[in-house]
Amino acid sequence: MKFYGCLESIENFGFVFLLMFVIVIGASLVMSVANAEKDKVEIGADVSAKINVGKSGTQANASGNESAQVEENVSSSSGAKPQEEYHESTEAESHEHLKIAYEKLSADSDNTFTVQTERHLYKPGDGVKIEGTIWSGLIAAVGGINTVSIQVADNNGNIAYNGIEHVSNGEYSATFELPPDTKNGAYTLQAKADVNADVLNSLTLKMQTGLDSTTKFVVVSPNAWEVKAGGKDFEVSVESSSDASDLKFDEQAKKLSLSVQGESGTTGVTDITIPKSLLSGDLTVMIDGQVMSQNDVIETADTQDDTTLEINYHHSSHVIDVVGTNAAPEFPVSTVIITVAVGSVIILGSFGKGLNKKSK
């Protein structure tokens, strides 16, 4: 009996030693993973800082020329939206390098009548916000402008919207909703000041042509792309006026890439909605390895779960990269903790059963 009691004490001591060994190993593993995650974030933040410095600096000539072409082609349709009204945000991150609206156009003696939409790309069922301004000198020259006629039509001449809006302090606006069955394609928006025919005939040709303005936007149905990262499946939504292909995600570089192609001499626009569980933090958008101009990228939505970016460019073949500072972790700390805990319970349970059998 004494021998058995001594043996039982040795087994109990071994049991306690094994328990302590499992706890120490588990704690070390958790700390290692946590430190690895911390290093990832610090490295990613450093890379982002270097990229963002380039944003405010001089870019390569090719990128600069491309930005100038985009600016020239889409400036008449650059939309503006007040942050509090149009920026869909529920507690989201601070994307300090991304604008949430296009620059608002203001009429002057050179551009007497402006019109723009808040975005350049819409999905069927979306609401379209239109706004514009009229130069005070033009209003005085025609004896006042009280209303503006607005018409939106597709490439086949089918009318999507027709309305008359009031002018107040030289500004006007309109909102309409695209039907769910709206056809994909380019749409032309024309705004024209309503002026008495007698007054119109008395104006110079230059002043007559300054009484209306046009812009374009595109309607594209969403396309869901599946991305695998960290052992999970993520859905990235892409709408593009270009031929979009080859969506990839690089976990180590924290980078989402997409190829776009279109007819040279035209402009393209792509909207991409990225789950924050896949890529988040301070986002930087690049085209062909060059950081894009802030005027060519806006953040159209920033919710608790997703971020949506609208990206404008001059067509040819391009690779667009969205680089973040946080990406889907391959081995989350929580998973390691759960694995260690479950393993410890199984081991301790097995040894406990063995001791109980011997004590009987």
Order of alpha helices (4+ residues) and beta strands (2+ residues): alpha-alpha-alpha-beta-beta-beta-beta-alpha-beta-beta-beta-beta-alpha-alpha-beta-beta-beta-beta-beta-beta-beta-beta-beta-beta-beta-beta-beta-alpha
